[in-house]
Amino acid sequence: MPVIGVNLGRVGFMTDIGQRDMRAGIGAILDGNYTIEDRTVLDAEIFRGAQSVLRTIALNEAAVGKGSQGRLIEFELALDGEFIYTLRADA
């Protein structure tokens, strides 16, 4: 799915269009003046025990944060289905 990035803040390393150039940049895209860049996405999934409670894709990063209570979490990192690492940390 094509995505257009418009930099509206300070961090815009994945954007080609700045806020000041937004109208002209999007107009050029609508006129067919663009190239598509393939990007890798992350497939992130959260398990509680053996049950998957959330699965989503991310364009650049996936963040794991704590809920309202602090506790120990354990997560595994896999790349293309190959196990890389297990980490236990305070959440």
Biopython code that builds the backbone (N, CA, C, O; Angstrom):
import numpy as np
from Bio.PDB.StructureBuilder import StructureBuilder

atoms = [
    (1, "MET", "N", (0.842, -1.162, 0.000)),
    (1, "MET", "CA", (0.000, 0.000, 0.000)),
    (1, "MET", "C", (0.899, 1.241, 0.000)),
    (1, "MET", "O", (1.708, 1.412, 0.912)),
    (2, "PRO", "N", (0.772, 2.078, -0.977)),
    (2, "PRO", "CA", (1.588, 3.315, -0.998)),
    (2, "PRO", "C", (1.216, 4.255, 0.146)),
    (2, "PRO", "O", (0.044, 4.405, 0.490)),
    (3, "VAL", "N", (2.235, 4.880, 0.723)),
    (3, "VAL", "CA", (2.061, 5.826, 1.819)),
    (3, "VAL", "C", (2.843, 7.082, 1.478)),
    (3, "VAL", "O", (3.966, 6.999, 0.980)),
    (4, "ILE", "N", (2.262, 8.245, 1.742)),
    (4, "ILE", "CA", (2.946, 9.520, 1.527)),
    (4, "ILE", "C", (3.329, 10.079, 2.890)),
    (4, "ILE", "O", (2.477, 10.201, 3.770)),
    (5, "GLY", "N", (4.595, 10.417, 3.072)),
    (5, "GLY", "CA", (5.037, 11.012, 4.329)),
    (5, "GLY", "C", (5.185, 12.517, 4.185)),
    (5, "GLY", "O", (5.867, 12.999, 3.282)),
    (6, "VAL", "N", (4.541, 13.257, 5.082)),
    (6, "VAL", "CA", (4.664, 14.714, 5.123)),
    (6, "VAL", "C", (5.253, 15.085, 6.480)),
    (6, "VAL", "O", (4.700, 14.732, 7.522)),
    (7, "ASN", "N", (6.369, 15.792, 6.462)),
    (7, "ASN", "CA", (7.053, 16.178, 7.694)),
    (7, "ASN", "C", (6.346, 17.381, 8.313)),
    (7, "ASN", "O", (6.405, 18.488, 7.779)),
    (8, "LEU", "N", (5.676, 17.155, 9.445)),
    (8, "LEU", "CA", (4.976, 18.228, 10.148)),
    (8, "LEU", "C", (5.686, 18.621, 11.438)),
    (8, "LEU", "O", (5.187, 19.462, 12.186)),
    (9, "GLY", "N", (6.834, 18.027, 11.704)),
    (9, "GLY", "CA", (7.538, 18.305, 12.959)),
    (9, "GLY", "C", (9.025, 18.360, 12.759)),
    (9, "GLY", "O", (9.513, 18.798, 11.716)),
    (10, "ARG", "N", (9.752, 17.909, 13.775)),
    (10, "ARG", "CA", (11.211, 17.992, 13.740)),
    (10, "ARG", "C", (11.870, 16.760, 13.152)),
    (10, "ARG", "O", (12.963, 16.859, 12.593)),
    (11, "VAL", "N", (11.239, 15.605, 13.261)),
    (11, "VAL", "CA", (11.844, 14.365, 12.782)),
    (11, "VAL", "C", (11.111, 13.947, 11.512)),
    (11, "VAL", "O", (9.920, 13.638, 11.551)),
    (12, "GLY", "N", (11.816, 13.937, 10.399)),
    (12, "GLY", "CA", (11.160, 13.605, 9.146)),
    (12, "GLY", "C", (12.053, 12.818, 8.216)),
    (12, "GLY", "O", (12.061, 13.058, 7.008)),
    (13, "PHE", "N", (12.814, 11.871, 8.770)),
    (13, "PHE", "CA", (13.775, 11.148, 7.950)),
    (13, "PHE", "C", (13.124, 10.215, 6.946)),
    (13, "PHE", "O", (13.801, 9.756, 6.025)),
    (14, "MET", "N", (11.835, 9.913, 7.085)),
    (14, "MET", "CA", (11.159, 9.049, 6.117)),
    (14, "MET", "C", (10.183, 9.840, 5.248)),
    (14, "MET", "O", (9.309, 9.262, 4.603)),
    (15, "THR", "N", (10.335, 11.154, 5.235)),
    (15, "THR", "CA", (9.415, 11.993, 4.469)),
    (15, "THR", "C", (10.166, 12.734, 3.378)),
    (15, "THR", "O", (11.326, 13.106, 3.554)),
    (16, "ASP", "N", (9.505, 12.944, 2.257)),
    (16, "ASP", "CA", (10.082, 13.718, 1.158)),
    (16, "ASP", "C", (9.404, 15.069, 0.994)),
    (16, "ASP", "O", (9.893, 15.922, 0.254)),
    (17, "ILE", "N", (8.292, 15.270, 1.671)),
    (17, "ILE", "CA", (7.529, 16.496, 1.522)),
    (17, "ILE", "C", (7.519, 17.234, 2.857)),
    (17, "ILE", "O", (7.139, 16.671, 3.884)),
    (18, "GLY", "N", (7.938, 18.498, 2.833)),
    (18, "GLY", "CA", (7.887, 19.328, 4.032)),
    (18, "GLY", "C", (6.540, 20.013, 4.147)),
    (18, "GLY", "O", (5.771, 20.068, 3.187)),
    (19, "GLN", "N", (6.263, 20.536, 5.333)),
    (19, "GLN", "CA", (4.974, 21.187, 5.578)),
    (19, "GLN", "C", (4.757, 22.356, 4.627)),
    (19, "GLN", "O", (3.646, 22.541, 4.131)),
    (20, "ARG", "N", (5.793, 23.148, 4.362)),
    (20, "ARG", "CA", (5.661, 24.309, 3.468)),
    (20, "ARG", "C", (5.413, 23.901, 2.023)),
    (20, "ARG", "O", (4.813, 24.657, 1.259)),
    (21, "ASP", "N", (5.871, 22.708, 1.640)),
    (21, "ASP", "CA", (5.741, 22.228, 0.255)),
    (21, "ASP", "C", (4.594, 21.238, 0.089)),
    (21, "ASP", "O", (4.476, 20.601, -0.958)),
    (22, "MET", "N", (3.747, 21.100, 1.110)),
    (22, "MET", "CA", (2.737, 20.049, 1.111)),
    (22, "MET", "C", (1.783, 20.155, -0.078)),
    (22, "MET", "O", (1.551, 19.155, -0.757)),
    (23, "ARG", "N", (1.237, 21.312, -0.344)),
    (23, "ARG", "CA", (0.274, 21.449, -1.450)),
    (23, "ARG", "C", (0.924, 21.123, -2.793)),
    (23, "ARG", "O", (0.353, 20.383, -3.593)),
    (24, "ALA", "N", (2.099, 21.665, -3.040)),
    (24, "ALA", "CA", (2.784, 21.408, -4.309)),
    (24, "ALA", "C", (3.201, 19.942, -4.415)),
    (24, "ALA", "O", (3.077, 19.335, -5.479)),
    (25, "GLY", "N", (3.697, 19.373, -3.312)),
    (25, "GLY", "CA", (4.150, 17.988, -3.327)),
    (25, "GLY", "C", (3.017, 17.003, -3.572)),
    (25, "GLY", "O", (3.151, 16.086, -4.383)),
    (26, "ILE", "N", (1.912, 17.189, -2.879)),
    (26, "ILE", "CA", (0.764, 16.298, -3.078)),
    (26, "ILE", "C", (0.145, 16.529, -4.449)),
    (26, "ILE", "O", (-0.327, 15.585, -5.084)),
    (27, "GLY", "N", (0.141, 17.781, -4.913)),
    (27, "GLY", "CA", (-0.341, 18.059, -6.267)),
    (27, "GLY", "C", (0.475, 17.333, -7.320)),
    (27, "GLY", "O", (-0.082, 16.790, -8.274)),
    (28, "ALA", "N", (1.799, 17.319, -7.154)),
    (28, "ALA", "CA", (2.667, 16.608, -8.103)),
    (28, "ALA", "C", (2.367, 15.114, -8.095)),
    (28, "ALA", "O", (2.344, 14.478, -9.149)),
    (29, "ILE", "N", (2.136, 14.550, -6.906)),
    (29, "ILE", "CA", (1.806, 13.125, -6.811)),
    (29, "ILE", "C", (0.495, 12.836, -7.527)),
    (29, "ILE", "O", (0.395, 11.863, -8.274)),
    (30, "LEU", "N", (-0.513, 13.678, -7.300)),
    (30, "LEU", "CA", (-1.806, 13.484, -7.967)),
    (30, "LEU", "C", (-1.684, 13.622, -9.481)),
    (30, "LEU", "O", (-2.480, 13.047, -10.224)),
    (31, "ASP", "N", (-0.689, 14.381, -9.940)),
    (31, "ASP", "CA", (-0.433, 14.526, -11.378)),
    (31, "ASP", "C", (0.382, 13.364, -11.942)),
    (31, "ASP", "O", (0.654, 13.321, -13.142)),
    (32, "GLY", "N", (0.772, 12.427, -11.083)),
    (32, "GLY", "CA", (1.517, 11.251, -11.538)),
    (32, "GLY", "C", (3.022, 11.406, -11.477)),
    (32, "GLY", "O", (3.748, 10.552, -11.985)),
    (33, "ASN", "N", (3.507, 12.470, -10.872)),
    (33, "ASN", "CA", (4.944, 12.714, -10.786)),
    (33, "ASN", "C", (5.475, 12.169, -9.456)),
    (33, "ASN", "O", (5.628, 12.917, -8.490)),
    (34, "TYR", "N", (5.754, 10.860, -9.414)),
    (34, "TYR", "CA", (6.259, 10.229, -8.197)),
    (34, "TYR", "C", (6.957, 8.922, -8.556)),
    (34, "TYR", "O", (6.783, 8.387, -9.651)),
    (35, "THR", "N", (7.741, 8.428, -7.624)),
    (35, "THR", "CA", (8.315, 7.086, -7.719)),
    (35, "THR", "C", (7.976, 6.358, -6.421)),
    (35, "THR", "O", (7.882, 6.975, -5.360)),
    (36, "ILE", "N", (7.798, 5.067, -6.513)),
    (36, "ILE", "CA", (7.475, 4.254, -5.341)),
    (36, "ILE", "C", (8.757, 3.607, -4.821)),
    (36, "ILE", "O", (9.508, 2.992, -5.578)),
    (37, "GLU", "N", (8.994, 3.755, -3.527)),
    (37, "GLU", "CA", (10.127, 3.110, -2.863)),
    (37, "GLU", "C", (9.600, 1.951, -2.032)),
    (37, "GLU", "O", (8.683, 2.133, -1.231)),
    (38, "ASP", "N", (10.160, 0.777, -2.211)),
    (38, "ASP", "CA", (9.767, -0.368, -1.385)),
    (38, "ASP", "C", (10.399, -0.233, -0.009)),
    (38, "ASP", "O", (11.588, 0.066, 0.103)),
    (39, "ARG", "N", (9.618, -0.451, 1.032)),
    (39, "ARG", "CA", (10.093, -0.395, 2.415)),
    (39, "ARG", "C", (9.754, -1.701, 3.116)),
    (39, "ARG", "O", (8.742, -2.334, 2.812)),
    (40, "THR", "N", (10.591, -2.097, 4.041)),
    (40, "THR", "CA", (10.347, -3.282, 4.851)),
    (40, "THR", "C", (9.448, -2.899, 6.026)),
    (40, "THR", "O", (9.628, -1.840, 6.627)),
    (41, "VAL", "N", (8.501, -3.741, 6.344)),
    (41, "VAL", "CA", (7.643, -3.498, 7.500)),
    (41, "VAL", "C", (7.919, -4.542, 8.571)),
    (41, "VAL", "O", (8.421, -5.629, 8.284)),
    (42, "LEU", "N", (7.588, -4.198, 9.799)),
    (42, "LEU", "CA", (7.724, -5.105, 10.929)),
    (42, "LEU", "C", (6.377, -5.752, 11.218)),
    (42, "LEU", "O", (5.340, -5.093, 11.148)),
    (43, "ASP", "N", (6.392, -7.019, 11.535)),
    (43, "ASP", "CA", (5.193, -7.744, 11.956)),
    (43, "ASP", "C", (5.328, -7.939, 13.463)),
    (43, "ASP", "O", (6.134, -8.753, 13.913)),
    (44, "ALA", "N", (4.545, -7.198, 14.241)),
    (44, "ALA", "CA", (4.653, -7.239, 15.694)),
    (44, "ALA", "C", (3.439, -7.955, 16.279)),
    (44, "ALA", "O", (2.306, -7.729, 15.855)),
    (45, "GLU", "N", (3.694, -8.823, 17.261)),
    (45, "GLU", "CA", (2.610, -9.562, 17.894)),
    (45, "GLU", "C", (2.878, -9.660, 19.387)),
    (45, "GLU", "O", (4.005, -9.927, 19.806)),
    (46, "ILE", "N", (1.841, -9.444, 20.188)),
    (46, "ILE", "CA", (1.950, -9.527, 21.642)),
    (46, "ILE", "C", (1.161, -10.743, 22.118)),
    (46, "ILE", "O", (-0.003, -10.929, 21.764)),
    (47, "PHE", "N", (1.826, -11.569, 22.931)),
    (47, "PHE", "CA", (1.204, -12.760, 23.506)),
    (47, "PHE", "C", (1.092, -12.587, 25.011)),
    (47, "PHE", "O", (1.990, -12.031, 25.643)),
    (48, "ARG", "N", (0.012, -13.051, 25.578)),
    (48, "ARG", "CA", (-0.127, -13.223, 27.025)),
    (48, "ARG", "C", (-0.303, -14.712, 27.226)),
    (48, "ARG", "O", (-1.361, -15.270, 26.937)),
    (49, "GLY", "N", (0.745, -15.355, 27.726)),
    (49, "GLY", "CA", (0.747, -16.813, 27.777)),
    (49, "GLY", "C", (0.826, -17.323, 26.352)),
    (49, "GLY", "O", (1.704, -16.916, 25.590)),
    (50, "ALA", "N", (-0.084, -18.209, 25.990)),
    (50, "ALA", "CA", (-0.109, -18.751, 24.630)),
    (50, "ALA", "C", (-1.087, -18.010, 23.727)),
    (50, "ALA", "O", (-1.221, -18.349, 22.551)),
    (51, "GLN", "N", (-1.774, -17.000, 24.267)),
    (51, "GLN", "CA", (-2.809, -16.301, 23.497)),
    (51, "GLN", "C", (-2.273, -14.998, 22.902)),
    (51, "GLN", "O", (-1.687, -14.174, 23.604)),
    (52, "SER", "N", (-2.482, -14.830, 21.613)),
    (52, "SER", "CA", (-2.118, -13.587, 20.936)),
    (52, "SER", "C", (-3.178, -12.539, 21.262)),
    (52, "SER", "O", (-4.364, -12.755, 21.014)),
    (53, "VAL", "N", (-2.750, -11.402, 21.820)),
    (53, "VAL", "CA", (-3.700, -10.343, 22.179)),
    (53, "VAL", "C", (-3.640, -9.162, 21.217)),
    (53, "VAL", "O", (-4.551, -8.334, 21.201)),
    (54, "LEU", "N", (-2.591, -9.074, 20.424)),
    (54, "LEU", "CA", (-2.482, -7.997, 19.435)),
    (54, "LEU", "C", (-1.486, -8.397, 18.361)),
    (54, "LEU", "O", (-0.404, -8.897, 18.666)),
    (55, "ARG", "N", (-1.846, -8.180, 17.120)),
    (55, "ARG", "CA", (-0.918, -8.374, 16.004)),
    (55, "ARG", "C", (-1.099, -7.209, 15.048)),
    (55, "ARG", "O", (-2.221, -6.879, 14.662)),
    (56, "THR", "N", (0.005, -6.589, 14.668)),
    (56, "THR", "CA", (-0.060, -5.417, 13.807)),
    (56, "THR", "C", (1.215, -5.326, 12.984)),
    (56, "THR", "O", (2.178, -6.048, 13.241)),
    (57, "ILE", "N", (1.221, -4.450, 12.008)),
    (57, "ILE", "CA", (2.443, -4.180, 11.261)),
    (57, "ILE", "C", (2.882, -2.754, 11.563)),
    (57, "ILE", "O", (2.066, -1.898, 11.906)),
    (58, "ALA", "N", (4.170, -2.513, 11.433)),
    (58, "ALA", "CA", (4.730, -1.189, 11.695)),
    (58, "ALA", "C", (5.698, -0.850, 10.576)),
    (58, "ALA", "O", (6.407, -1.721, 10.072)),
    (59, "LEU", "N", (5.725, 0.412, 10.193)),
    (59, "LEU", "CA", (6.594, 0.840, 9.107)),
    (59, "LEU", "C", (8.038, 1.000, 9.537)),
    (59, "LEU", "O", (8.945, 0.632, 8.792)),
    (60, "ASN", "N", (8.271, 1.541, 10.726)),
    (60, "ASN", "CA", (9.637, 1.842, 11.121)),
    (60, "ASN", "C", (10.031, 1.233, 12.459)),
    (60, "ASN", "O", (11.165, 0.783, 12.624)),
    (61, "GLU", "N", (9.116, 1.213, 13.408)),
    (61, "GLU", "CA", (9.448, 0.682, 14.726)),
    (61, "GLU", "C", (8.189, 0.248, 15.449)),
    (61, "GLU", "O", (7.084, 0.693, 15.139)),
    (62, "ALA", "N", (8.380, -0.625, 16.414)),
    (62, "ALA", "CA", (7.291, -1.041, 17.296)),
    (62, "ALA", "C", (7.788, -0.817, 18.717)),
    (62, "ALA", "O", (8.909, -1.200, 19.053)),
    (63, "ALA", "N", (6.970, -0.203, 19.544)),
    (63, "ALA", "CA", (7.355, 0.092, 20.923)),
    (63, "ALA", "C", (6.491, -0.723, 21.872)),
    (63, "ALA", "O", (5.284, -0.863, 21.675)),
    (64, "VAL", "N", (7.131, -1.256, 22.905)),
    (64, "VAL", "CA", (6.427, -1.978, 23.946)),
    (64, "VAL", "C", (6.496, -1.125, 25.200)),
    (64, "VAL", "O", (7.582, -0.791, 25.672)),
    (65, "GLY", "N", (5.342, -0.775, 25.736)),
    (65, "GLY", "CA", (5.304, 0.063, 26.928)),
    (65, "GLY", "C", (4.522, -0.605, 28.029)),
    (65, "GLY", "O", (3.787, -1.565, 27.798)),
    (66, "LYS", "N", (4.688, -0.091, 29.221)),
    (66, "LYS", "CA", (3.981, -0.681, 30.350)),
    (66, "LYS", "C", (2.575, -0.114, 30.456)),
    (66, "LYS", "O", (2.284, 0.986, 29.987)),
    (67, "GLY", "N", (1.724, -0.893, 31.081)),
    (67, "GLY", "CA", (0.371, -0.428, 31.370)),
    (67, "GLY", "C", (0.387, 0.396, 32.644)),
    (67, "GLY", "O", (1.390, 1.030, 32.971)),
    (68, "SER", "N", (-0.709, 0.387, 33.350)),
    (68, "SER", "CA", (-0.810, 1.191, 34.568)),
    (68, "SER", "C", (-0.039, 0.583, 35.739)),
    (68, "SER", "O", (0.262, 1.285, 36.704)),
    (69, "GLN", "N", (0.282, -0.705, 35.671)),
    (69, "GLN", "CA", (1.008, -1.365, 36.751)),
    (69, "GLN", "C", (2.375, -1.812, 36.260)),
    (69, "GLN", "O", (2.509, -2.343, 35.158)),
    (70, "GLY", "N", (3.395, -1.588, 37.097)),
    (70, "GLY", "CA", (4.719, -2.070, 36.755)),
    (70, "GLY", "C", (4.811, -3.570, 36.978)),
    (70, "GLY", "O", (4.275, -4.085, 37.958)),
    (71, "ARG", "N", (5.478, -4.266, 36.090)),
    (71, "ARG", "CA", (5.643, -5.708, 36.233)),
    (71, "ARG", "C", (6.776, -6.169, 35.317)),
    (71, "ARG", "O", (7.277, -5.404, 34.492)),
    (72, "LEU", "N", (7.164, -7.420, 35.476)),
    (72, "LEU", "CA", (8.206, -8.012, 34.653)),
    (72, "LEU", "C", (7.578, -8.564, 33.377)),
    (72, "LEU", "O", (6.560, -9.255, 33.421)),
    (73, "ILE", "N", (8.190, -8.253, 32.255)),
    (73, "ILE", "CA", (7.727, -8.819, 30.999)),
    (73, "ILE", "C", (8.867, -9.602, 30.365)),
    (73, "ILE", "O", (10.040, -9.372, 30.657)),
    (74, "GLU", "N", (8.502, -10.513, 29.509)),
    (74, "GLU", "CA", (9.481, -11.272, 28.739)),
    (74, "GLU", "C", (9.036, -11.213, 27.293)),
    (74, "GLU", "O", (7.866, -11.450, 26.992)),
    (75, "PHE", "N", (9.956, -10.898, 26.395)),
    (75, "PHE", "CA", (9.590, -10.924, 24.994)),
    (75, "PHE", "C", (10.693, -11.544, 24.163)),
    (75, "PHE", "O", (11.866, -11.539, 24.535)),
    (76, "GLU", "N", (10.278, -12.078, 23.024)),
    (76, "GLU", "CA", (11.202, -12.716, 22.091)),
    (76, "GLU", "C", (11.246, -11.916, 20.803)),
    (76, "GLU", "O", (10.236, -11.377, 20.352)),
    (77, "LEU", "N", (12.415, -11.851, 20.228)),
    (77, "LEU", "CA", (12.603, -11.211, 18.934)),
    (77, "LEU", "C", (12.890, -12.298, 17.910)),
    (77, "LEU", "O", (13.770, -13.135, 18.112)),
    (78, "ALA", "N", (12.142, -12.283, 16.808)),
    (78, "ALA", "CA", (12.359, -13.235, 15.719)),
    (78, "ALA", "C", (12.413, -12.449, 14.416)),
    (78, "ALA", "O", (11.721, -11.443, 14.260)),
    (79, "LEU", "N", (13.220, -12.904, 13.504)),
    (79, "LEU", "CA", (13.354, -12.280, 12.190)),
    (79, "LEU", "C", (13.050, -13.321, 11.134)),
    (79, "LEU", "O", (13.743, -14.333, 11.032)),
    (80, "ASP", "N", (12.006, -13.071, 10.342)),
    (80, "ASP", "CA", (11.548, -14.027, 9.323)),
    (80, "ASP", "C", (11.318, -15.410, 9.928)),
    (80, "ASP", "O", (11.647, -16.430, 9.322)),
    (81, "GLY", "N", (10.745, -15.426, 11.140)),
    (81, "GLY", "CA", (10.431, -16.681, 11.798)),
    (81, "GLY", "C", (11.596, -17.329, 12.523)),
    (81, "GLY", "O", (11.410, -18.359, 13.170)),
    (82, "GLU", "N", (12.788, -16.762, 12.439)),
    (82, "GLU", "CA", (13.969, -17.332, 13.099)),
    (82, "GLU", "C", (14.204, -16.617, 14.428)),
    (82, "GLU", "O", (14.331, -15.393, 14.470)),
    (83, "PHE", "N", (14.262, -17.392, 15.512)),
    (83, "PHE", "CA", (14.473, -16.842, 16.851)),
    (83, "PHE", "C", (15.799, -16.098, 16.912)),
    (83, "PHE", "O", (16.819, -16.593, 16.431)),
    (84, "ILE", "N", (15.783, -14.893, 17.511)),
    (84, "ILE", "CA", (16.993, -14.093, 17.668)),
    (84, "ILE", "C", (17.378, -13.948, 19.139)),
    (84, "ILE", "O", (18.533, -14.163, 19.505)),
    (85, "TYR", "N", (16.385, -13.574, 20.004)),
    (85, "TYR", "CA", (16.733, -13.177, 21.357)),
    (85, "TYR", "C", (15.508, -13.202, 22.256)),
    (85, "TYR", "O", (14.397, -12.930, 21.798)),
    (86, "THR", "N", (15.698, -13.526, 23.534)),
    (86, "THR", "CA", (14.668, -13.392, 24.554)),
    (86, "THR", "C", (15.159, -12.400, 25.578)),
    (86, "THR", "O", (16.320, -12.447, 25.984)),
    (87, "LEU", "N", (14.279, -11.492, 26.006)),
    (87, "LEU", "CA", (14.656, -10.478, 26.982)),
    (87, "LEU", "C", (13.601, -10.389, 28.069)),
    (87, "LEU", "O", (12.405, -10.376, 27.779)),
    (88, "ARG", "N", (14.040, -10.327, 29.322)),
    (88, "ARG", "CA", (13.163, -10.043, 30.456)),
    (88, "ARG", "C", (13.502, -8.651, 30.954)),
    (88, "ARG", "O", (14.673, -8.299, 31.092)),
    (89, "ALA", "N", (12.467, -7.857, 31.224)),
    (89, "ALA", "CA", (12.702, -6.485, 31.654)),
    (89, "ALA", "C", (11.530, -5.983, 32.487)),
    (89, "ALA", "O", (10.417, -6.500, 32.403)),
    (90, "ASP", "N", (11.809, -4.958, 33.296)),
    (90, "ASP", "CA", (10.725, -4.273, 34.001)),
    (90, "ASP", "C", (9.883, -3.536, 32.970)),
    (90, "ASP", "O", (10.409, -2.922, 32.042)),
    (91, "ALA", "N", (8.582, -3.608, 33.147)),
    (91, "ALA", "CA", (7.701, -2.917, 32.211)),
    (91, "ALA", "C", (7.072, -1.718, 32.874)),
    (91, "ALA", "O", (6.293, -1.002, 32.245)),
]
sb = StructureBuilder()
sb.init_structure("model")
sb.init_model(0)
sb.init_chain("A")
sb.init_seg("    ")
for serial, (resi, resn, name, xyz) in enumerate(atoms, 1):
    if name == "N":
        sb.init_residue(resn, " ", resi, " ")
    sb.init_atom(name, np.array(xyz, "f"), 0.0, 1.0, " ", f" {name:<3s}", serial, name[0])
structure = sb.get_structure()
